[in-house]
Amino acid sequence: MKVVFCHGLEGSPQGRKAQALRAAGLDLVAPDFTGMNLAARVAALLPELAAHDGCVLVGSSYGGLTALCGAILHHRAGGRVHGLVLAAPALIVHEPPADALDLAPPCPTIAIHGRDDELIPVAAVEAWAAAHPAVRLEVVDDAHVLARSLDRIVAATAELARA
């Protein structure tokens, strides 16, 4: 199953998370969102989701918010996302299109968030997960970049790809 990866604000399509997913043998597509705001990222993501309908979508930080918004809009357009993995999703960012969407995931979702995240408070992600039964939240002993949790991100992605 195809995996589409959305990197974070300071990440890249060749970053550690993308490398770990590729090294695990996952069939990865990683668009380059460098320098784009959220609306531009989501606009660039939607054609990828159309091309890989039914994929597993993985997003990190700002890319996590990109992935969530993209999945919602793709679903509204009649498309399908098989599953979402959101690594430290930037749910506290309120800009278009996130500010106008109900951020309820349209598919099974695993959120992985560091207990010691210095940018996105774990409480914000806990509240979001509690409001959405499709979300399984895993709070890990890690910081925002989740450098010690790459194995959990890979395992969650593989789990959804097999489901």
Buried (B, 14 or more C-beta within 10 A) or exposed (E): BBBBBBBBBEBBBEBBBBBBBBEBEBBBBBBEBEEBEBBEBBBBBBEBBEEBEEBBBBBBBBBBBBBBBBBBBBBEEEBEBBBBBBBBBBBEBEEEBBEEBEBBBBBBBBBBBBEEBEBBEBEBBBEBBEEBEBBEBBBBEBBBBBEEBBEBBBBBBBBBBEE
